[in-house]
Amino acid sequence: MSTRRERERRKKLKRIRNAISAVFCVLVLLLVLGIVNLLTGVLEKHLPIIDGNGDYTISILEKLSGDKEEKEPDKKGLTVCIDAGHGGKDNGSDYKNRYEKDDTLALALAVQSYLQEKDVNVIMTRSDDTF
């Protein structure tokens, strides 16, 4: 049977571990945003996707979707897909009525806003609480 002191110590260690995890996540996010910032426009210059005639650069999404209609290519160079994860009936982890799905969506929407300010094409797998 654990004593009250042990339970309090475990709670304190859990809070410290959670704080370290949160700091680590923020650092990884800043690293990813820094890399995206460096690559913005660089991929268009160095890794163009050319149509069959070599006439113009087309977006990766257009190439993958198989759209055959001729249209003006998007001038933005970098496209980022953000997957917020979980959503709808899938809560992910939870703690005291706080769900991972809500935190991941809030973070994904913040990253989307930041990237759009930097003229990056952003595709969201979900932008609301859907599965």
PyMOL CGO cylinders between C-alpha atoms (Angstrom):
from pymol import cmd
from pymol.cgo import CYLINDER

trace = [
    CYLINDER, 0.00, 0.00, 0.00, 1.44, 3.37, -0.91, 0.3, 1, 1, 1, 1, 1, 1,
    CYLINDER, 1.44, 3.37, -0.91, 1.75, 6.10, 1.54, 0.3, 1, 1, 1, 1, 1, 1,
    CYLINDER, 1.75, 6.10, 1.54, 0.44, 9.56, 1.01, 0.3, 1, 1, 1, 1, 1, 1,
    CYLINDER, 0.44, 9.56, 1.01, 3.99, 10.87, 0.62, 0.3, 1, 1, 1, 1, 1, 1,
    CYLINDER, 3.99, 10.87, 0.62, 4.70, 8.33, -2.15, 0.3, 1, 1, 1, 1, 1, 1,
    CYLINDER, 4.70, 8.33, -2.15, 1.51, 9.24, -4.01, 0.3, 1, 1, 1, 1, 1, 1,
    CYLINDER, 1.51, 9.24, -4.01, 2.38, 12.94, -3.82, 0.3, 1, 1, 1, 1, 1, 1,
    CYLINDER, 2.38, 12.94, -3.82, 5.91, 12.19, -5.04, 0.3, 1, 1, 1, 1, 1, 1,
    CYLINDER, 5.91, 12.19, -5.04, 4.53, 10.19, -7.98, 0.3, 1, 1, 1, 1, 1, 1,
    CYLINDER, 4.53, 10.19, -7.98, 2.12, 13.02, -8.87, 0.3, 1, 1, 1, 1, 1, 1,
    CYLINDER, 2.12, 13.02, -8.87, 4.97, 15.52, -8.75, 0.3, 1, 1, 1, 1, 1, 1,
    CYLINDER, 4.97, 15.52, -8.75, 7.14, 13.31, -10.99, 0.3, 1, 1, 1, 1, 1, 1,
    CYLINDER, 7.14, 13.31, -10.99, 4.25, 12.90, -13.41, 0.3, 1, 1, 1, 1, 1, 1,
    CYLINDER, 4.25, 12.90, -13.41, 3.79, 16.69, -13.62, 0.3, 1, 1, 1, 1, 1, 1,
    CYLINDER, 3.79, 16.69, -13.62, 7.52, 17.12, -14.25, 0.3, 1, 1, 1, 1, 1, 1,
    CYLINDER, 7.52, 17.12, -14.25, 7.46, 14.43, -16.95, 0.3, 1, 1, 1, 1, 1, 1,
    CYLINDER, 7.46, 14.43, -16.95, 4.44, 16.08, -18.59, 0.3, 1, 1, 1, 1, 1, 1,
    CYLINDER, 4.44, 16.08, -18.59, 6.14, 19.49, -18.51, 0.3, 1, 1, 1, 1, 1, 1,
    CYLINDER, 6.14, 19.49, -18.51, 9.29, 18.04, -20.09, 0.3, 1, 1, 1, 1, 1, 1,
    CYLINDER, 9.29, 18.04, -20.09, 7.15, 16.38, -22.79, 0.3, 1, 1, 1, 1, 1, 1,
    CYLINDER, 7.15, 16.38, -22.79, 5.37, 19.65, -23.52, 0.3, 1, 1, 1, 1, 1, 1,
    CYLINDER, 5.37, 19.65, -23.52, 8.66, 21.54, -23.81, 0.3, 1, 1, 1, 1, 1, 1,
    CYLINDER, 8.66, 21.54, -23.81, 10.03, 18.83, -26.11, 0.3, 1, 1, 1, 1, 1, 1,
    CYLINDER, 10.03, 18.83, -26.11, 6.92, 19.06, -28.34, 0.3, 1, 1, 1, 1, 1, 1,
    CYLINDER, 6.92, 19.06, -28.34, 7.25, 22.84, -28.57, 0.3, 1, 1, 1, 1, 1, 1,
    CYLINDER, 7.25, 22.84, -28.57, 10.95, 22.52, -29.50, 0.3, 1, 1, 1, 1, 1, 1,
    CYLINDER, 10.95, 22.52, -29.50, 10.16, 19.96, -32.21, 0.3, 1, 1, 1, 1, 1, 1,
    CYLINDER, 10.16, 19.96, -32.21, 7.40, 22.23, -33.56, 0.3, 1, 1, 1, 1, 1, 1,
    CYLINDER, 7.40, 22.23, -33.56, 9.79, 25.19, -33.68, 0.3, 1, 1, 1, 1, 1, 1,
    CYLINDER, 9.79, 25.19, -33.68, 12.37, 23.05, -35.47, 0.3, 1, 1, 1, 1, 1, 1,
    CYLINDER, 12.37, 23.05, -35.47, 9.81, 21.92, -38.06, 0.3, 1, 1, 1, 1, 1, 1,
    CYLINDER, 9.81, 21.92, -38.06, 8.58, 25.49, -38.59, 0.3, 1, 1, 1, 1, 1, 1,
    CYLINDER, 8.58, 25.49, -38.59, 12.18, 26.65, -39.01, 0.3, 1, 1, 1, 1, 1, 1,
    CYLINDER, 12.18, 26.65, -39.01, 12.83, 23.98, -41.62, 0.3, 1, 1, 1, 1, 1, 1,
    CYLINDER, 12.83, 23.98, -41.62, 9.61, 24.86, -43.45, 0.3, 1, 1, 1, 1, 1, 1,
    CYLINDER, 9.61, 24.86, -43.45, 10.60, 28.51, -43.36, 0.3, 1, 1, 1, 1, 1, 1,
    CYLINDER, 10.60, 28.51, -43.36, 13.98, 27.67, -44.90, 0.3, 1, 1, 1, 1, 1, 1,
    CYLINDER, 13.98, 27.67, -44.90, 12.45, 25.47, -47.58, 0.3, 1, 1, 1, 1, 1, 1,
    CYLINDER, 12.45, 25.47, -47.58, 9.71, 27.88, -48.59, 0.3, 1, 1, 1, 1, 1, 1,
    CYLINDER, 9.71, 27.88, -48.59, 10.37, 28.68, -52.21, 0.3, 1, 1, 1, 1, 1, 1,
    CYLINDER, 10.37, 28.68, -52.21, 13.55, 26.59, -52.30, 0.3, 1, 1, 1, 1, 1, 1,
    CYLINDER, 13.55, 26.59, -52.30, 11.77, 23.47, -53.51, 0.3, 1, 1, 1, 1, 1, 1,
    CYLINDER, 11.77, 23.47, -53.51, 10.19, 25.34, -56.41, 0.3, 1, 1, 1, 1, 1, 1,
    CYLINDER, 10.19, 25.34, -56.41, 13.60, 26.54, -57.57, 0.3, 1, 1, 1, 1, 1, 1,
    CYLINDER, 13.60, 26.54, -57.57, 15.49, 23.28, -57.18, 0.3, 1, 1, 1, 1, 1, 1,
    CYLINDER, 15.49, 23.28, -57.18, 12.94, 20.47, -57.46, 0.3, 1, 1, 1, 1, 1, 1,
    CYLINDER, 12.94, 20.47, -57.46, 10.30, 21.55, -60.00, 0.3, 1, 1, 1, 1, 1, 1,
    CYLINDER, 10.30, 21.55, -60.00, 7.64, 19.12, -61.13, 0.3, 1, 1, 1, 1, 1, 1,
    CYLINDER, 7.64, 19.12, -61.13, 7.42, 19.56, -64.89, 0.3, 1, 1, 1, 1, 1, 1,
    CYLINDER, 7.42, 19.56, -64.89, 4.53, 18.47, -67.06, 0.3, 1, 1, 1, 1, 1, 1,
    CYLINDER, 4.53, 18.47, -67.06, 5.13, 16.04, -69.92, 0.3, 1, 1, 1, 1, 1, 1,
    CYLINDER, 5.13, 16.04, -69.92, 6.15, 18.82, -72.34, 0.3, 1, 1, 1, 1, 1, 1,
    CYLINDER, 6.15, 18.82, -72.34, 8.45, 20.56, -69.89, 0.3, 1, 1, 1, 1, 1, 1,
    CYLINDER, 8.45, 20.56, -69.89, 6.37, 23.71, -70.25, 0.3, 1, 1, 1, 1, 1, 1,
    CYLINDER, 6.37, 23.71, -70.25, 5.62, 24.70, -66.67, 0.3, 1, 1, 1, 1, 1, 1,
    CYLINDER, 5.62, 24.70, -66.67, 5.85, 23.66, -63.05, 0.3, 1, 1, 1, 1, 1, 1,
    CYLINDER, 5.85, 23.66, -63.05, 2.72, 22.01, -61.67, 0.3, 1, 1, 1, 1, 1, 1,
    CYLINDER, 2.72, 22.01, -61.67, 1.82, 21.24, -58.09, 0.3, 1, 1, 1, 1, 1, 1,
    CYLINDER, 1.82, 21.24, -58.09, 2.55, 17.85, -56.57, 0.3, 1, 1, 1, 1, 1, 1,
    CYLINDER, 2.55, 17.85, -56.57, -1.10, 17.47, -55.60, 0.3, 1, 1, 1, 1, 1, 1,
    CYLINDER, -1.10, 17.47, -55.60, -2.24, 18.02, -59.16, 0.3, 1, 1, 1, 1, 1, 1,
    CYLINDER, -2.24, 18.02, -59.16, 0.28, 15.43, -60.35, 0.3, 1, 1, 1, 1, 1, 1,
    CYLINDER, 0.28, 15.43, -60.35, -0.86, 12.88, -57.75, 0.3, 1, 1, 1, 1, 1, 1,
    CYLINDER, -0.86, 12.88, -57.75, -4.59, 13.49, -58.21, 0.3, 1, 1, 1, 1, 1, 1,
    CYLINDER, -4.59, 13.49, -58.21, -4.31, 12.78, -61.92, 0.3, 1, 1, 1, 1, 1, 1,
    CYLINDER, -4.31, 12.78, -61.92, -6.19, 15.94, -62.97, 0.3, 1, 1, 1, 1, 1, 1,
    CYLINDER, -6.19, 15.94, -62.97, -5.96, 16.01, -66.76, 0.3, 1, 1, 1, 1, 1, 1,
    CYLINDER, -5.96, 16.01, -66.76, -7.60, 19.37, -67.39, 0.3, 1, 1, 1, 1, 1, 1,
    CYLINDER, -7.60, 19.37, -67.39, -5.28, 22.21, -68.34, 0.3, 1, 1, 1, 1, 1, 1,
    CYLINDER, -5.28, 22.21, -68.34, -5.19, 24.98, -65.80, 0.3, 1, 1, 1, 1, 1, 1,
    CYLINDER, -5.19, 24.98, -65.80, -2.76, 27.63, -64.67, 0.3, 1, 1, 1, 1, 1, 1,
    CYLINDER, -2.76, 27.63, -64.67, -0.30, 26.16, -62.18, 0.3, 1, 1, 1, 1, 1, 1,
    CYLINDER, -0.30, 26.16, -62.18, -0.28, 27.43, -58.59, 0.3, 1, 1, 1, 1, 1, 1,
    CYLINDER, -0.28, 27.43, -58.59, 2.63, 29.83, -58.13, 0.3, 1, 1, 1, 1, 1, 1,
    CYLINDER, 2.63, 29.83, -58.13, 3.30, 28.83, -54.52, 0.3, 1, 1, 1, 1, 1, 1,
    CYLINDER, 3.30, 28.83, -54.52, 6.21, 26.47, -54.21, 0.3, 1, 1, 1, 1, 1, 1,
    CYLINDER, 6.21, 26.47, -54.21, 5.67, 24.44, -51.06, 0.3, 1, 1, 1, 1, 1, 1,
    CYLINDER, 5.67, 24.44, -51.06, 2.64, 22.40, -50.06, 0.3, 1, 1, 1, 1, 1, 1,
    CYLINDER, 2.64, 22.40, -50.06, 2.31, 21.04, -46.53, 0.3, 1, 1, 1, 1, 1, 1,
    CYLINDER, 2.31, 21.04, -46.53, -0.29, 18.55, -45.34, 0.3, 1, 1, 1, 1, 1, 1,
    CYLINDER, -0.29, 18.55, -45.34, -1.16, 18.82, -41.64, 0.3, 1, 1, 1, 1, 1, 1,
    CYLINDER, -1.16, 18.82, -41.64, -2.78, 15.82, -39.97, 0.3, 1, 1, 1, 1, 1, 1,
    CYLINDER, -2.78, 15.82, -39.97, -4.33, 16.87, -36.66, 0.3, 1, 1, 1, 1, 1, 1,
    CYLINDER, -4.33, 16.87, -36.66, -4.95, 13.23, -35.74, 0.3, 1, 1, 1, 1, 1, 1,
    CYLINDER, -4.95, 13.23, -35.74, -7.80, 11.70, -33.76, 0.3, 1, 1, 1, 1, 1, 1,
    CYLINDER, -7.80, 11.70, -33.76, -11.09, 13.63, -33.91, 0.3, 1, 1, 1, 1, 1, 1,
    CYLINDER, -11.09, 13.63, -33.91, -14.78, 12.80, -33.65, 0.3, 1, 1, 1, 1, 1, 1,
    CYLINDER, -14.78, 12.80, -33.65, -15.28, 9.57, -31.74, 0.3, 1, 1, 1, 1, 1, 1,
    CYLINDER, -15.28, 9.57, -31.74, -11.50, 9.09, -31.34, 0.3, 1, 1, 1, 1, 1, 1,
    CYLINDER, -11.50, 9.09, -31.34, -10.49, 11.18, -28.33, 0.3, 1, 1, 1, 1, 1, 1,
    CYLINDER, -10.49, 11.18, -28.33, -6.88, 10.05, -28.11, 0.3, 1, 1, 1, 1, 1, 1,
    CYLINDER, -6.88, 10.05, -28.11, -5.46, 10.44, -24.62, 0.3, 1, 1, 1, 1, 1, 1,
    CYLINDER, -5.46, 10.44, -24.62, -7.48, 12.20, -21.98, 0.3, 1, 1, 1, 1, 1, 1,
    CYLINDER, -7.48, 12.20, -21.98, -6.83, 13.74, -18.60, 0.3, 1, 1, 1, 1, 1, 1,
    CYLINDER, -6.83, 13.74, -18.60, -9.43, 15.46, -16.45, 0.3, 1, 1, 1, 1, 1, 1,
    CYLINDER, -9.43, 15.46, -16.45, -11.85, 16.09, -19.35, 0.3, 1, 1, 1, 1, 1, 1,
    CYLINDER, -11.85, 16.09, -19.35, -9.04, 17.36, -21.60, 0.3, 1, 1, 1, 1, 1, 1,
    CYLINDER, -9.04, 17.36, -21.60, -8.76, 15.40, -24.85, 0.3, 1, 1, 1, 1, 1, 1,
    CYLINDER, -8.76, 15.40, -24.85, -5.78, 14.98, -27.13, 0.3, 1, 1, 1, 1, 1, 1,
    CYLINDER, -5.78, 14.98, -27.13, -7.99, 15.48, -30.19, 0.3, 1, 1, 1, 1, 1, 1,
    CYLINDER, -7.99, 15.48, -30.19, -8.75, 19.05, -29.08, 0.3, 1, 1, 1, 1, 1, 1,
    CYLINDER, -8.75, 19.05, -29.08, -5.11, 19.92, -28.42, 0.3, 1, 1, 1, 1, 1, 1,
    CYLINDER, -5.11, 19.92, -28.42, -3.89, 18.45, -31.70, 0.3, 1, 1, 1, 1, 1, 1,
    CYLINDER, -3.89, 18.45, -31.70, -6.56, 20.34, -33.64, 0.3, 1, 1, 1, 1, 1, 1,
    CYLINDER, -6.56, 20.34, -33.64, -5.73, 23.64, -31.92, 0.3, 1, 1, 1, 1, 1, 1,
    CYLINDER, -5.73, 23.64, -31.92, -2.03, 23.15, -32.67, 0.3, 1, 1, 1, 1, 1, 1,
    CYLINDER, -2.03, 23.15, -32.67, -2.71, 22.12, -36.28, 0.3, 1, 1, 1, 1, 1, 1,
    CYLINDER, -2.71, 22.12, -36.28, -4.89, 25.21, -36.87, 0.3, 1, 1, 1, 1, 1, 1,
    CYLINDER, -4.89, 25.21, -36.87, -2.18, 27.45, -35.39, 0.3, 1, 1, 1, 1, 1, 1,
    CYLINDER, -2.18, 27.45, -35.39, 0.45, 25.90, -37.66, 0.3, 1, 1, 1, 1, 1, 1,
    CYLINDER, 0.45, 25.90, -37.66, -1.91, 26.27, -40.64, 0.3, 1, 1, 1, 1, 1, 1,
    CYLINDER, -1.91, 26.27, -40.64, -2.36, 29.98, -39.91, 0.3, 1, 1, 1, 1, 1, 1,
    CYLINDER, -2.36, 29.98, -39.91, 1.39, 30.52, -39.54, 0.3, 1, 1, 1, 1, 1, 1,
    CYLINDER, 1.39, 30.52, -39.54, 2.22, 28.70, -42.77, 0.3, 1, 1, 1, 1, 1, 1,
    CYLINDER, 2.22, 28.70, -42.77, -0.45, 30.52, -44.76, 0.3, 1, 1, 1, 1, 1, 1,
    CYLINDER, -0.45, 30.52, -44.76, 1.06, 33.83, -43.63, 0.3, 1, 1, 1, 1, 1, 1,
    CYLINDER, 1.06, 33.83, -43.63, 4.32, 32.58, -45.20, 0.3, 1, 1, 1, 1, 1, 1,
    CYLINDER, 4.32, 32.58, -45.20, 2.52, 31.83, -48.50, 0.3, 1, 1, 1, 1, 1, 1,
    CYLINDER, 2.52, 31.83, -48.50, 2.72, 28.06, -48.10, 0.3, 1, 1, 1, 1, 1, 1,
    CYLINDER, 2.72, 28.06, -48.10, -0.06, 25.86, -49.52, 0.3, 1, 1, 1, 1, 1, 1,
    CYLINDER, -0.06, 25.86, -49.52, -1.66, 24.06, -46.57, 0.3, 1, 1, 1, 1, 1, 1,
    CYLINDER, -1.66, 24.06, -46.57, -3.89, 21.00, -46.75, 0.3, 1, 1, 1, 1, 1, 1,
    CYLINDER, -3.89, 21.00, -46.75, -5.65, 19.94, -43.56, 0.3, 1, 1, 1, 1, 1, 1,
    CYLINDER, -5.65, 19.94, -43.56, -6.82, 16.36, -43.02, 0.3, 1, 1, 1, 1, 1, 1,
    CYLINDER, -6.82, 16.36, -43.02, -9.41, 17.81, -40.63, 0.3, 1, 1, 1, 1, 1, 1,
    CYLINDER, -9.41, 17.81, -40.63, -10.26, 21.35, -39.58, 0.3, 1, 1, 1, 1, 1, 1,
    CYLINDER, -10.26, 21.35, -39.58, -13.04, 20.53, -37.11, 0.3, 1, 1, 1, 1, 1, 1,
    CYLINDER, -13.04, 20.53, -37.11, -13.98, 17.75, -34.68, 0.3, 1, 1, 1, 1, 1, 1,
    CYLINDER, -13.98, 17.75, -34.68, -14.60, 15.00, -37.24, 0.3, 1, 1, 1, 1, 1, 1,
    CYLINDER, -14.60, 15.00, -37.24, -13.32, 11.44, -37.40, 0.3, 1, 1, 1, 1, 1, 1,
]
cmd.load_cgo(trace, "trace")
